[in-house]
Amino acid sequence: MRTYLITIGLIFAILAGGIFVQRLYQRFAQRHPELGPFREEESGCGSCSAGSGCSTTSCSTNSK
């Protein structure tokens, strides 16, 4: 039972740490706009929707 609770706590800590790092990145990007726009994970292929030079073929998920 102890191992189970430690595992649950560790998974939670890793997920919370990931969220914390993402928030730090958002704040850093807001304070330093000269480095480019914040890249949302949901947009796919980095920041193609922001016009970063990606073509439609480079944003596809198919790899040949």
N, C-alpha and C positions, 0 to 999 in steps of 0.2 A: 504494500500500500504506500509505503514511503517513496519508493521509486516512481510510482504512478504520479504522486503529487509533485515530486521534483520535476518530472518530465513535463507536466502541465505548466508549472511555473516557468520552466525554461522556455517552452514554446511561447508563452505569453510575453516573456521578457524580450525574446528575439523579435516578435511582431511589434511590440511597443517601441523597441529600439529602431526598427525600420521606419515607423511612423515619425519618430522624433527626428531622425536624420532627414527625412523628406521635408519636414517643417523647417528645419535649419536651412536646407537648400532653397526653399521658397523665400525665406527671409533674406538670405544672401543675394538671391537673384533680384529681389525688389530693391535692395540697397545699392546694387551695382548694375544698373540697366545698360551700361556701356559694354557689358560682356554678352549681351544677347538676351532673348526672351526666355522665360521659364518654360521648360519642356514638360508638358503634361504626359503622364504615362498612357493615358487613354487614347491619345491622338495617334499612336503607332508610328513607327519609323522615325523616332526622334521628334523633330518639329516640322514635318513636311507641310502641315497645314499653315505654318507661319511663313512659308515661302523660303525655306532654307536651301533650296536648290535640288531637293529630291525630285526625281521624276516618278511617274506612276509605276514604272517597272521596278524601281528600286524600293518602293514601298510595299510591293507584293510580298506575301508570305511564302510563295513558292520558291524553292531553291533547286536549281538544276545542276 
